[in-house]
Amino acid sequence: MHADLPDKRYYSIGEVARAFDVNTSLIRFWDKEFDILKPKKNAKGNRQFSKEDIDNLSLIYHLVKERGFTLEGAKTYIREHKNKSLTNFEIIRKLEFIKAELLKIKNNL
């Protein structure tokens, strides 16, 4: 899953939900369930997600939605493979991005 987001420091929950094609309620639920998500909250209590939060959400999305992990299974996997899972997942994400870019180039030819 490659989230197409503009390059900026913080993202609103609506932007994040649209990028992952899920409801905002699911993002809020994952925020409560997973300790690796730490969005900042403004004075009104609105969540502001950083690039690190987006990367962690991508990992959670991959484990839960694409690989079919339960929430507890995803939490355990993240805890046990903290450094390894991020590097493997980063490689997969970069390869998916390259594939998408190559397909765009192919379609333009």
C-alpha positions, 0 to 999 in steps of 0.5 A, spaced: 500 500 500 503 506 497 499 512 500 499 518 496 500 524 500 503 531 499 510 533 502 508 536 508 510 536 516 503 534 519 497 530 516 490 531 518 486 524 520 481 526 514 487 526 509 490 520 512 484 516 511 483 518 504 490 516 503 489 509 506 482 508 503 479 507 510 474 511 515 477 516 520 474 511 525 479 506 523 485 511 524 482 513 531 481 506 533 488 504 531 491 510 534 488 507 541 490 500 540 497 501 537 503 504 541 507 506 535 502 511 533 503 517 536 500 523 533 500 530 536 494 533 538 492 540 537 488 545 542 482 542 539 484 535 540 485 534 532 490 529 531 496 531 526 500 525 523 507 525 522 511 522 516 513 517 522 506 516 524 504 515 516 510 509 516 507 506 522 500 506 519 502 503 513 505 497 516 499 496 520 495 497 514 499 492 511 499 487 517 492 487 518 488 489 511 493 485 506 496 479 510 490 478 515 493 479 522 489 480 528 490 486 532 493 482 537 497 478 532 499 485 529 501 488 535 506 482 537 509 482 530 511 489 531 513 488 538 518 482 536 520 484 529 521 492 531 527 493 527 527 487 522 519 488 520 520 496 518 526 495 514 523 489 510 516 493 509 520 499 507 523 495 501 517 492 499 514 499 499 519 502 495 519 496 490 511 498 490 513 505 488 518 503 483 513 499 480 507 504 480 512 509 477 514 504 471 507 503 470 506 510 469 512 511 464 509 505 460 502 508 459 505 515 457 509 511 452 
